[in-house]
Amino acid sequence: MNLSPTEIYKGRKVFFLGGTGFLGKVTVCMLLHRFPDVGKIYLMVRAPSKTESEARFWNNIITSPVFRSVT
């Protein structure tokens, strides 16, 4: 049996903890770059409220230079 990470992640949902840190951002970016057929990635972003979580996602994660190669 040949295990292929590309086939394993194809269409899968991934729940990711720690995506706001440096290593987390790099890992998520590599996951998106190397496995573009991944179904969905859910990132857990901790903050006191939902509004602050969303703001942290858009301001700290998506705008990170590491994601420029993916967009």
mmCIF file of the N, C-alpha and C atoms, coordinates in Angstrom:
data_MODEL
# 
_entry.id   MODEL 
# 
loop_
_atom_site.group_PDB 
_atom_site.id 
_atom_site.type_symbol 
_atom_site.label_atom_id 
_atom_site.label_alt_id 
_atom_site.label_comp_id 
_atom_site.label_asym_id 
_atom_site.label_entity_id 
_atom_site.label_seq_id 
_atom_site.pdbx_PDB_ins_code 
_atom_site.Cartn_x 
_atom_site.Cartn_y 
_atom_site.Cartn_z 
_atom_site.occupancy 
_atom_site.B_iso_or_equiv 
_atom_site.pdbx_formal_charge 
_atom_site.auth_seq_id 
_atom_site.auth_comp_id 
_atom_site.auth_asym_id 
_atom_site.auth_atom_id 
_atom_site.pdbx_PDB_model_num 
ATOM 1   N N  . MET A 1 1  ? 0.844   -1.178 0.000  1.00 0.00 ? 1  MET A N  1 
ATOM 2   C CA . MET A 1 1  ? 0.000   0.000  0.000  1.00 0.00 ? 1  MET A CA 1 
ATOM 3   C C  . MET A 1 1  ? 0.893   1.245  0.000  1.00 0.00 ? 1  MET A C  1 
ATOM 4   N N  . ASN A 1 2  ? 0.652   2.144  -0.916 1.00 0.00 ? 2  ASN A N  1 
ATOM 5   C CA . ASN A 1 2  ? 1.424   3.370  -1.045 1.00 0.00 ? 2  ASN A CA 1 
ATOM 6   C C  . ASN A 1 2  ? 0.639   4.528  -0.427 1.00 0.00 ? 2  ASN A C  1 
ATOM 7   N N  . LEU A 1 3  ? 1.190   5.131  0.625  1.00 0.00 ? 3  LEU A N  1 
ATOM 8   C CA . LEU A 1 3  ? 0.534   6.264  1.271  1.00 0.00 ? 3  LEU A CA 1 
ATOM 9   C C  . LEU A 1 3  ? 0.978   7.560  0.597  1.00 0.00 ? 3  LEU A C  1 
ATOM 10  N N  . SER A 1 4  ? 0.014   8.333  0.150  1.00 0.00 ? 4  SER A N  1 
ATOM 11  C CA . SER A 1 4  ? 0.295   9.601  -0.513 1.00 0.00 ? 4  SER A CA 1 
ATOM 12  C C  . SER A 1 4  ? -0.349  10.734 0.288  1.00 0.00 ? 4  SER A C  1 
ATOM 13  N N  . PRO A 1 5  ? 0.462   11.660 0.843  1.00 0.00 ? 5  PRO A N  1 
ATOM 14  C CA . PRO A 1 5  ? -0.119  12.785 1.577  1.00 0.00 ? 5  PRO A CA 1 
ATOM 15  C C  . PRO A 1 5  ? -1.094  13.596 0.720  1.00 0.00 ? 5  PRO A C  1 
ATOM 16  N N  . THR A 1 6  ? -0.819  13.701 -0.559 1.00 0.00 ? 6  THR A N  1 
ATOM 17  C CA . THR A 1 6  ? -1.726  14.432 -1.445 1.00 0.00 ? 6  THR A CA 1 
ATOM 18  C C  . THR A 1 6  ? -3.102  13.788 -1.460 1.00 0.00 ? 6  THR A C  1 
ATOM 19  N N  . GLU A 1 7  ? -3.147  12.475 -1.523 1.00 0.00 ? 7  GLU A N  1 
ATOM 20  C CA . GLU A 1 7  ? -4.428  11.767 -1.510 1.00 0.00 ? 7  GLU A CA 1 
ATOM 21  C C  . GLU A 1 7  ? -5.068  11.784 -0.126 1.00 0.00 ? 7  GLU A C  1 
ATOM 22  N N  . ILE A 1 8  ? -4.253  11.739 0.913  1.00 0.00 ? 8  ILE A N  1 
ATOM 23  C CA . ILE A 1 8  ? -4.786  11.747 2.279  1.00 0.00 ? 8  ILE A CA 1 
ATOM 24  C C  . ILE A 1 8  ? -5.501  13.057 2.571  1.00 0.00 ? 8  ILE A C  1 
ATOM 25  N N  . TYR A 1 9  ? -4.920  14.199 2.165  1.00 0.00 ? 9  TYR A N  1 
ATOM 26  C CA . TYR A 1 9  ? -5.511  15.504 2.454  1.00 0.00 ? 9  TYR A CA 1 
ATOM 27  C C  . TYR A 1 9  ? -6.585  15.930 1.455  1.00 0.00 ? 9  TYR A C  1 
ATOM 28  N N  . LYS A 1 10 ? -6.692  15.251 0.347  1.00 0.00 ? 10 LYS A N  1 
ATOM 29  C CA . LYS A 1 10 ? -7.643  15.641 -0.695 1.00 0.00 ? 10 LYS A CA 1 
ATOM 30  C C  . LYS A 1 10 ? -9.076  15.594 -0.157 1.00 0.00 ? 10 LYS A C  1 
ATOM 31  N N  . GLY A 1 11 ? -9.723  16.760 -0.156 1.00 0.00 ? 11 GLY A N  1 
ATOM 32  C CA . GLY A 1 11 ? -11.108 16.875 0.284  1.00 0.00 ? 11 GLY A CA 1 
ATOM 33  C C  . GLY A 1 11 ? -11.316 16.777 1.787  1.00 0.00 ? 11 GLY A C  1 
ATOM 34  N N  . ARG A 1 12 ? -10.247 16.660 2.559  1.00 0.00 ? 12 ARG A N  1 
ATOM 35  C CA . ARG A 1 12 ? -10.353 16.498 4.014  1.00 0.00 ? 12 ARG A CA 1 
ATOM 36  C C  . ARG A 1 12 ? -10.522 17.833 4.718  1.00 0.00 ? 12 ARG A C  1 
ATOM 37  N N  . LYS A 1 13 ? -11.094 17.763 5.912  1.00 0.00 ? 13 LYS A N  1 
ATOM 38  C CA . LYS A 1 13 ? -11.200 18.919 6.789  1.00 0.00 ? 13 LYS A CA 1 
ATOM 39  C C  . LYS A 1 13 ? -10.104 18.799 7.837  1.00 0.00 ? 13 LYS A C  1 
ATOM 40  N N  . VAL A 1 14 ? -9.399  19.914 8.068  1.00 0.00 ? 14 VAL A N  1 
ATOM 41  C CA . VAL A 1 14 ? -8.298  19.922 9.027  1.00 0.00 ? 14 VAL A CA 1 
ATOM 42  C C  . VAL A 1 14 ? -8.600  20.976 10.092 1.00 0.00 ? 14 VAL A C  1 
ATOM 43  N N  . PHE A 1 15 ? -8.528  20.580 11.353 1.00 0.00 ? 15 PHE A N  1 
ATOM 44  C CA . PHE A 1 15 ? -8.702  21.504 12.471 1.00 0.00 ? 15 PHE A CA 1 
ATOM 45  C C  . PHE A 1 15 ? -7.322  21.808 13.008 1.00 0.00 ? 15 PHE A C  1 
ATOM 46  N N  . PHE A 1 16 ? -6.942  23.086 13.017 1.00 0.00 ? 16 PHE A N  1 
ATOM 47  C CA . PHE A 1 16 ? -5.581  23.474 13.355 1.00 0.00 ? 16 PHE A CA 1 
ATOM 48  C C  . PHE A 1 16 ? -5.573  24.385 14.573 1.00 0.00 ? 16 PHE A C  1 
ATOM 49  N N  . LEU A 1 17 ? -4.806  24.006 15.584 1.00 0.00 ? 17 LEU A N  1 
ATOM 50  C CA . LEU A 1 17 ? -4.604  24.829 16.778 1.00 0.00 ? 17 LEU A CA 1 
ATOM 51  C C  . LEU A 1 17 ? -3.263  25.536 16.665 1.00 0.00 ? 17 LEU A C  1 
ATOM 52  N N  . GLY A 1 18 ? -3.197  26.768 17.119 1.00 0.00 ? 18 GLY A N  1 
ATOM 53  C CA . GLY A 1 18 ? -1.922  27.484 17.124 1.00 0.00 ? 18 GLY A CA 1 
ATOM 54  C C  . GLY A 1 18 ? -1.574  28.142 15.807 1.00 0.00 ? 18 GLY A C  1 
ATOM 55  N N  . GLY A 1 19 ? -2.566  28.467 15.007 1.00 0.00 ? 19 GLY A N  1 
ATOM 56  C CA . GLY A 1 19 ? -2.308  29.066 13.700 1.00 0.00 ? 19 GLY A CA 1 
ATOM 57  C C  . GLY A 1 19 ? -1.907  30.521 13.735 1.00 0.00 ? 19 GLY A C  1 
ATOM 58  N N  . THR A 1 20 ? -1.991  31.178 14.898 1.00 0.00 ? 20 THR A N  1 
ATOM 59  C CA . THR A 1 20 ? -1.635  32.596 14.961 1.00 0.00 ? 20 THR A CA 1 
ATOM 60  C C  . THR A 1 20 ? -0.159  32.818 15.254 1.00 0.00 ? 20 THR A C  1 
ATOM 61  N N  . GLY A 1 21 ? 0.540   31.797 15.719 1.00 0.00 ? 21 GLY A N  1 
ATOM 62  C CA . GLY A 1 21 ? 1.970   31.923 15.996 1.00 0.00 ? 21 GLY A CA 1 
ATOM 63  C C  . GLY A 1 21 ? 2.801   31.770 14.735 1.00 0.00 ? 21 GLY A C  1 
ATOM 64  N N  . PHE A 1 22 ? 4.083   32.042 14.848 1.00 0.00 ? 22 PHE A N  1 
ATOM 65  C CA . PHE A 1 22 ? 4.978   31.977 13.696 1.00 0.00 ? 22 PHE A CA 1 
ATOM 66  C C  . PHE A 1 22 ? 4.969   30.597 13.050 1.00 0.00 ? 22 PHE A C  1 
ATOM 67  N N  . LEU A 1 23 ? 5.199   29.558 13.847 1.00 0.00 ? 23 LEU A N  1 
ATOM 68  C CA . LEU A 1 23 ? 5.232   28.202 13.286 1.00 0.00 ? 23 LEU A CA 1 
ATOM 69  C C  . LEU A 1 23 ? 3.870   27.789 12.742 1.00 0.00 ? 23 LEU A C  1 
ATOM 70  N N  . GLY A 1 24 ? 2.811   28.223 13.406 1.00 0.00 ? 24 GLY A N  1 
ATOM 71  C CA . GLY A 1 24 ? 1.470   27.900 12.935 1.00 0.00 ? 24 GLY A CA 1 
ATOM 72  C C  . GLY A 1 24 ? 1.192   28.497 11.569 1.00 0.00 ? 24 GLY A C  1 
ATOM 73  N N  . LYS A 1 25 ? 1.550   29.754 11.386 1.00 0.00 ? 25 LYS A N  1 
ATOM 74  C CA . LYS A 1 25 ? 1.341   30.419 10.091 1.00 0.00 ? 25 LYS A CA 1 
ATOM 75  C C  . LYS A 1 25 ? 2.122   29.718 8.987  1.00 0.00 ? 25 LYS A C  1 
ATOM 76  N N  . VAL A 1 26 ? 3.362   29.377 9.277  1.00 0.00 ? 26 VAL A N  1 
ATOM 77  C CA . VAL A 1 26 ? 4.195   28.700 8.277  1.00 0.00 ? 26 VAL A CA 1 
ATOM 78  C C  . VAL A 1 26 ? 3.613   27.323 7.955  1.00 0.00 ? 26 VAL A C  1 
ATOM 79  N N  . THR A 1 27 ? 3.166   26.599 8.972  1.00 0.00 ? 27 THR A N  1 
ATOM 80  C CA . THR A 1 27 ? 2.595   25.270 8.755  1.00 0.00 ? 27 THR A CA 1 
ATOM 81  C C  . THR A 1 27 ? 1.324   25.334 7.922  1.00 0.00 ? 27 THR A C  1 
ATOM 82  N N  . VAL A 1 28 ? 0.439   26.263 8.237  1.00 0.00 ? 28 VAL A N  1 
ATOM 83  C CA . VAL A 1 28 ? -0.809  26.408 7.468  1.00 0.00 ? 28 VAL A CA 1 
ATOM 84  C C  . VAL A 1 28 ? -0.498  26.802 6.027  1.00 0.00 ? 28 VAL A C  1 
ATOM 85  N N  . CYS A 1 29 ? 0.437   27.706 5.855  1.00 0.00 ? 29 CYS A N  1 
ATOM 86  C CA . CYS A 1 29 ? 0.817   28.129 4.502  1.00 0.00 ? 29 CYS A CA 1 
ATOM 87  C C  . CYS A 1 29 ? 1.376   26.952 3.703  1.00 0.00 ? 29 CYS A C  1 
ATOM 88  N N  . MET A 1 30 ? 2.236   26.159 4.343  1.00 0.00 ? 30 MET A N  1 
ATOM 89  C CA . MET A 1 30 ? 2.803   24.992 3.653  1.00 0.00 ? 30 MET A CA 1 
ATOM 90  C C  . MET A 1 30 ? 1.716   23.977 3.324  1.00 0.00 ? 30 MET A C  1 
ATOM 91  N N  . LEU A 1 31 ? 0.768   23.798 4.214  1.00 0.00 ? 31 LEU A N  1 
ATOM 92  C CA . LEU A 1 31 ? -0.344  22.880 3.967  1.00 0.00 ? 31 LEU A CA 1 
ATOM 93  C C  . LEU A 1 31 ? -1.148  23.332 2.748  1.00 0.00 ? 31 LEU A C  1 
ATOM 94  N N  . LEU A 1 32 ? -1.447  24.624 2.684  1.00 0.00 ? 32 LEU A N  1 
ATOM 95  C CA . LEU A 1 32 ? -2.202  25.149 1.538  1.00 0.00 ? 32 LEU A CA 1 
ATOM 96  C C  . LEU A 1 32 ? -1.400  25.073 0.240  1.00 0.00 ? 32 LEU A C  1 
ATOM 97  N N  . HIS A 1 33 ? -0.120  25.338 0.331  1.00 0.00 ? 33 HIS A N  1 
ATOM 98  C CA . HIS A 1 33 ? 0.726   25.350 -0.866 1.00 0.00 ? 33 HIS A CA 1 
ATOM 99  C C  . HIS A 1 33 ? 0.969   23.939 -1.406 1.00 0.00 ? 33 HIS A C  1 
ATOM 100 N N  . ARG A 1 34 ? 1.262   23.005 -0.515 1.00 0.00 ? 34 ARG A N  1 
ATOM 101 C CA . ARG A 1 34 ? 1.611   21.649 -0.944 1.00 0.00 ? 34 ARG A CA 1 
ATOM 102 C C  . ARG A 1 34 ? 0.408   20.749 -1.203 1.00 0.00 ? 34 ARG A C  1 
ATOM 103 N N  . PHE A 1 35 ? -0.714  21.072 -0.560 1.00 0.00 ? 35 PHE A N  1 
ATOM 104 C CA . PHE A 1 35 ? -1.918  20.246 -0.706 1.00 0.00 ? 35 PHE A CA 1 
ATOM 105 C C  . PHE A 1 35 ? -3.108  21.142 -1.062 1.00 0.00 ? 35 PHE A C  1 
ATOM 106 N N  . PRO A 1 36 ? -3.137  21.689 -2.262 1.00 0.00 ? 36 PRO A N  1 
ATOM 107 C CA . PRO A 1 36 ? -4.195  22.639 -2.640 1.00 0.00 ? 36 PRO A CA 1 
ATOM 108 C C  . PRO A 1 36 ? -5.591  22.023 -2.686 1.00 0.00 ? 36 PRO A C  1 
ATOM 109 N N  . ASP A 1 37 ? -5.685  20.699 -2.699 1.00 0.00 ? 37 ASP A N  1 
ATOM 110 C CA . ASP A 1 37 ? -6.994  20.053 -2.755 1.00 0.00 ? 37 ASP A CA 1 
ATOM 111 C C  . ASP A 1 37 ? -7.573  19.753 -1.377 1.00 0.00 ? 37 ASP A C  1 
ATOM 112 N N  . VAL A 1 38 ? -6.928  20.279 -0.310 1.00 0.00 ? 38 VAL A N  1 
ATOM 113 C CA . VAL A 1 38 ? -7.480  20.075 1.024  1.00 0.00 ? 38 VAL A CA 1 
ATOM 114 C C  . VAL A 1 38 ? -8.886  20.689 1.061  1.00 0.00 ? 38 VAL A C  1 
ATOM 115 N N  . GLY A 1 39 ? -9.826  19.999 1.713  1.00 0.00 ? 39 GLY A N  1 
ATOM 116 C CA . GLY A 1 39 ? -11.210 20.461 1.723  1.00 0.00 ? 39 GLY A CA 1 
ATOM 117 C C  . GLY A 1 39 ? -11.379 21.794 2.424  1.00 0.00 ? 39 GLY A C  1 
ATOM 118 N N  . LYS A 1 40 ? -11.135 21.818 3.727  1.00 0.00 ? 40 LYS A N  1 
ATOM 119 C CA . LYS A 1 40 ? -11.243 23.044 4.517  1.00 0.00 ? 40 LYS A CA 1 
ATOM 120 C C  . LYS A 1 40 ? -10.223 22.994 5.636  1.00 0.00 ? 40 LYS A C  1 
ATOM 121 N N  . ILE A 1 41 ? -9.768  24.177 6.036  1.00 0.00 ? 41 ILE A N  1 
ATOM 122 C CA . ILE A 1 41 ? -8.903  24.287 7.198  1.00 0.00 ? 41 ILE A CA 1 
ATOM 123 C C  . ILE A 1 41 ? -9.606  25.180 8.202  1.00 0.00 ? 41 ILE A C  1 
ATOM 124 N N  . TYR A 1 42 ? -9.788  24.665 9.396  1.00 0.00 ? 42 TYR A N  1 
ATOM 125 C CA . TYR A 1 42 ? -10.383 25.428 10.482 1.00 0.00 ? 42 TYR A CA 1 
ATOM 126 C C  . TYR A 1 42 ? -9.258  25.837 11.426 1.00 0.00 ? 42 TYR A C  1 
ATOM 127 N N  . LEU A 1 43 ? -9.132  27.153 11.672 1.00 0.00 ? 43 LEU A N  1 
ATOM 128 C CA . LEU A 1 43 ? -8.123  27.654 12.592 1.00 0.00 ? 43 LEU A CA 1 
ATOM 129 C C  . LEU A 1 43 ? -8.795  28.112 13.875 1.00 0.00 ? 43 LEU A C  1 
ATOM 130 N N  . MET A 1 44 ? -8.255  27.701 14.990 1.00 0.00 ? 44 MET A N  1 
ATOM 131 C CA . MET A 1 44 ? -8.764  28.175 16.265 1.00 0.00 ? 44 MET A CA 1 
ATOM 132 C C  . MET A 1 44 ? -7.992  29.427 16.640 1.00 0.00 ? 44 MET A C  1 
ATOM 133 N N  . VAL A 1 45 ? -8.717  30.535 16.781 1.00 0.00 ? 45 VAL A N  1 
ATOM 134 C CA . VAL A 1 45 ? -8.114  31.817 17.136 1.00 0.00 ? 45 VAL A CA 1 
ATOM 135 C C  . VAL A 1 45 ? -8.705  32.249 18.477 1.00 0.00 ? 45 VAL A C  1 
ATOM 136 N N  . ARG A 1 46 ? -7.870  32.289 19.499 1.00 0.00 ? 46 ARG A N  1 
ATOM 137 C CA . ARG A 1 46 ? -8.358  32.653 20.822 1.00 0.00 ? 46 ARG A CA 1 
ATOM 138 C C  . ARG A 1 46 ? -8.370  34.166 21.001 1.00 0.00 ? 46 ARG A C  1 
ATOM 139 N N  . ALA A 1 47 ? -9.447  34.644 21.579 1.00 0.00 ? 47 ALA A N  1 
ATOM 140 C CA . ALA A 1 47 ? -9.605  36.053 21.927 1.00 0.00 ? 47 ALA A CA 1 
ATOM 141 C C  . ALA A 1 47 ? -10.820 36.150 22.847 1.00 0.00 ? 47 ALA A C  1 
ATOM 142 N N  . PRO A 1 48 ? -10.949 37.270 23.571 1.00 0.00 ? 48 PRO A N  1 
ATOM 143 C CA . PRO A 1 48 ? -12.063 37.410 24.512 1.00 0.00 ? 48 PRO A CA 1 
ATOM 144 C C  . PRO A 1 48 ? -13.462 37.359 23.882 1.00 0.00 ? 48 PRO A C  1 
ATOM 145 N N  . SER A 1 49 ? -13.589 37.732 22.607 1.00 0.00 ? 49 SER A N  1 
ATOM 146 C CA . SER A 1 49 ? -14.908 37.718 21.967 1.00 0.00 ? 49 SER A CA 1 
ATOM 147 C C  . SER A 1 49 ? -14.787 37.283 20.516 1.00 0.00 ? 49 SER A C  1 
ATOM 148 N N  . LYS A 1 50 ? -15.943 36.947 19.920 1.00 0.00 ? 50 LYS A N  1 
ATOM 149 C CA . LYS A 1 50 ? -15.958 36.525 18.517 1.00 0.00 ? 50 LYS A CA 1 
ATOM 150 C C  . LYS A 1 50 ? -15.446 37.638 17.606 1.00 0.00 ? 50 LYS A C  1 
ATOM 151 N N  . THR A 1 51 ? -15.867 38.860 17.891 1.00 0.00 ? 51 THR A N  1 
ATOM 152 C CA . THR A 1 51 ? -15.435 40.000 17.072 1.00 0.00 ? 51 THR A CA 1 
ATOM 153 C C  . THR A 1 51 ? -13.918 40.155 17.127 1.00 0.00 ? 51 THR A C  1 
ATOM 154 N N  . GLU A 1 52 ? -13.351 40.024 18.308 1.00 0.00 ? 52 GLU A N  1 
ATOM 155 C CA . GLU A 1 52 ? -11.901 40.153 18.436 1.00 0.00 ? 52 GLU A CA 1 
ATOM 156 C C  . GLU A 1 52 ? -11.172 38.973 17.791 1.00 0.00 ? 52 GLU A C  1 
ATOM 157 N N  . SER A 1 53 ? -11.780 37.800 17.830 1.00 0.00 ? 53 SER A N  1 
ATOM 158 C CA . SER A 1 53 ? -11.181 36.641 17.150 1.00 0.00 ? 53 SER A CA 1 
ATOM 159 C C  . SER A 1 53 ? -11.122 36.868 15.650 1.00 0.00 ? 53 SER A C  1 
ATOM 160 N N  . GLU A 1 54 ? -12.224 37.350 15.090 1.00 0.00 ? 54 GLU A N  1 
ATOM 161 C CA . GLU A 1 54 ? -12.249 37.623 13.645 1.00 0.00 ? 54 GLU A CA 1 
ATOM 162 C C  . GLU A 1 54 ? -11.254 38.707 13.278 1.00 0.00 ? 54 GLU A C  1 
ATOM 163 N N  . ALA A 1 55 ? -11.179 39.755 14.088 1.00 0.00 ? 55 ALA A N  1 
ATOM 164 C CA . ALA A 1 55 ? -10.227 40.836 13.816 1.00 0.00 ? 55 ALA A CA 1 
ATOM 165 C C  . ALA A 1 55 ? -8.800  40.312 13.886 1.00 0.00 ? 55 ALA A C  1 
ATOM 166 N N  . ARG A 1 56 ? -8.517  39.465 14.860 1.00 0.00 ? 56 ARG A N  1 
ATOM 167 C CA . ARG A 1 56 ? -7.176  38.890 14.984 1.00 0.00 ? 56 ARG A CA 1 
ATOM 168 C C  . ARG A 1 56 ? -6.840  38.021 13.776 1.00 0.00 ? 56 ARG A C  1 
ATOM 169 N N  . PHE A 1 57 ? -7.821  37.260 13.288 1.00 0.00 ? 57 PHE A N  1 
ATOM 170 C CA . PHE A 1 57 ? -7.606  36.431 12.100 1.00 0.00 ? 57 PHE A CA 1 
ATOM 171 C C  . PHE A 1 57 ? -7.247  37.298 10.900 1.00 0.00 ? 57 PHE A C  1 
ATOM 172 N N  . TRP A 1 58 ? -8.071  38.312 10.620 1.00 0.00 ? 58 TRP A N  1 
ATOM 173 C CA . TRP A 1 58 ? -7.854  39.144 9.433  1.00 0.00 ? 58 TRP A CA 1 
ATOM 174 C C  . TRP A 1 58 ? -6.628  40.040 9.563  1.00 0.00 ? 58 TRP A C  1 
ATOM 175 N N  . ASN A 1 59 ? -6.331  40.510 10.769 1.00 0.00 ? 59 ASN A N  1 
ATOM 176 C CA . ASN A 1 59 ? -5.213  41.439 10.941 1.00 0.00 ? 59 ASN A CA 1 
ATOM 177 C C  . ASN A 1 59 ? -3.870  40.754 11.173 1.00 0.00 ? 59 ASN A C  1 
ATOM 178 N N  . ASN A 1 60 ? -3.874  39.586 11.799 1.00 0.00 ? 60 ASN A N  1 
ATOM 179 C CA . ASN A 1 60 ? -2.606  38.953 12.157 1.00 0.00 ? 60 ASN A CA 1 
ATOM 180 C C  . ASN A 1 60 ? -2.243  37.745 11.308 1.00 0.00 ? 60 ASN A C  1 
ATOM 181 N N  . ILE A 1 61 ? -3.222  37.046 10.798 1.00 0.00 ? 61 ILE A N  1 
ATOM 182 C CA . ILE A 1 61 ? -2.921  35.814 10.066 1.00 0.00 ? 61 ILE A CA 1 
ATOM 183 C C  . ILE A 1 61 ? -2.912  36.060 8.563  1.00 0.00 ? 61 ILE A C  1 
ATOM 184 N N  . ILE A 1 62 ? -4.026  36.483 8.029  1.00 0.00 ? 62 ILE A N  1 
ATOM 185 C CA . ILE A 1 62 ? -4.144  36.649 6.575  1.00 0.00 ? 62 ILE A CA 1 
ATOM 186 C C  . ILE A 1 62 ? -3.164  37.682 6.030  1.00 0.00 ? 62 ILE A C  1 
ATOM 187 N N  . THR A 1 63 ? -2.888  38.726 6.781  1.00 0.00 ? 63 THR A N  1 
ATOM 188 C CA . THR A 1 63 ? -1.973  39.770 6.294  1.00 0.00 ? 63 THR A CA 1 
ATOM 189 C C  . THR A 1 63 ? -0.507  39.421 6.500  1.00 0.00 ? 63 THR A C  1 
ATOM 190 N N  . SER A 1 64 ? -0.229  38.272 7.091  1.00 0.00 ? 64 SER A N  1 
ATOM 191 C CA . SER A 1 64 ? 1.153   37.854 7.319  1.00 0.00 ? 64 SER A CA 1 
ATOM 192 C C  . SER A 1 64 ? 1.884   37.651 5.982  1.00 0.00 ? 64 SER A C  1 
ATOM 193 N N  . PRO A 1 65 ? 3.134   38.083 5.891  1.00 0.00 ? 65 PRO A N  1 
ATOM 194 C CA . PRO A 1 65 ? 3.889   37.922 4.639  1.00 0.00 ? 65 PRO A CA 1 
ATOM 195 C C  . PRO A 1 65 ? 3.992   36.478 4.153  1.00 0.00 ? 65 PRO A C  1 
ATOM 196 N N  . VAL A 1 66 ? 3.902   35.526 5.063  1.00 0.00 ? 66 VAL A N  1 
ATOM 197 C CA . VAL A 1 66 ? 4.034   34.116 4.662  1.00 0.00 ? 66 VAL A CA 1 
ATOM 198 C C  . VAL A 1 66 ? 2.920   33.691 3.707  1.00 0.00 ? 66 VAL A C  1 
ATOM 199 N N  . PHE A 1 67 ? 1.751   34.330 3.775  1.00 0.00 ? 67 PHE A N  1 
ATOM 200 C CA . PHE A 1 67 ? 0.624   33.957 2.928  1.00 0.00 ? 67 PHE A CA 1 
ATOM 201 C C  . PHE A 1 67 ? 0.636   34.634 1.549  1.00 0.00 ? 67 PHE A C  1 
ATOM 202 N N  . ARG A 1 68 ? 1.571   35.483 1.289  1.00 0.00 ? 68 ARG A N  1 
ATOM 203 C CA . ARG A 1 68 ? 1.630   36.148 -0.028 1.00 0.00 ? 68 ARG A CA 1 
ATOM 204 C C  . ARG A 1 68 ? 1.829   35.149 -1.162 1.00 0.00 ? 68 ARG A C  1 
ATOM 205 N N  . SER A 1 69 ? 2.536   34.062 -0.880 1.00 0.00 ? 69 SER A N  1 
ATOM 206 C CA . SER A 1 69 ? 2.790   33.066 -1.923 1.00 0.00 ? 69 SER A CA 1 
ATOM 207 C C  . SER A 1 69 ? 1.553   32.213 -2.222 1.00 0.00 ? 69 SER A C  1 
ATOM 208 N N  . VAL A 1 70 ? 0.584   32.196 -1.303 1.00 0.00 ? 70 VAL A N  1 
ATOM 209 C CA . VAL A 1 70 ? -0.615  31.376 -1.483 1.00 0.00 ? 70 VAL A CA 1 
ATOM 210 C C  . VAL A 1 70 ? -1.710  32.145 -2.205 1.00 0.00 ? 70 VAL A C  1 
ATOM 211 N N  . THR A 1 71 ? -1.831  33.431 -1.929 1.00 0.00 ? 71 THR A N  1 
ATOM 212 C CA . THR A 1 71 ? -2.917  34.231 -2.512 1.00 0.00 ? 71 THR A CA 1 
ATOM 213 C C  . THR A 1 71 ? -2.640  34.646 -3.915 1.00 0.00 ? 71 THR A C  1 
# 
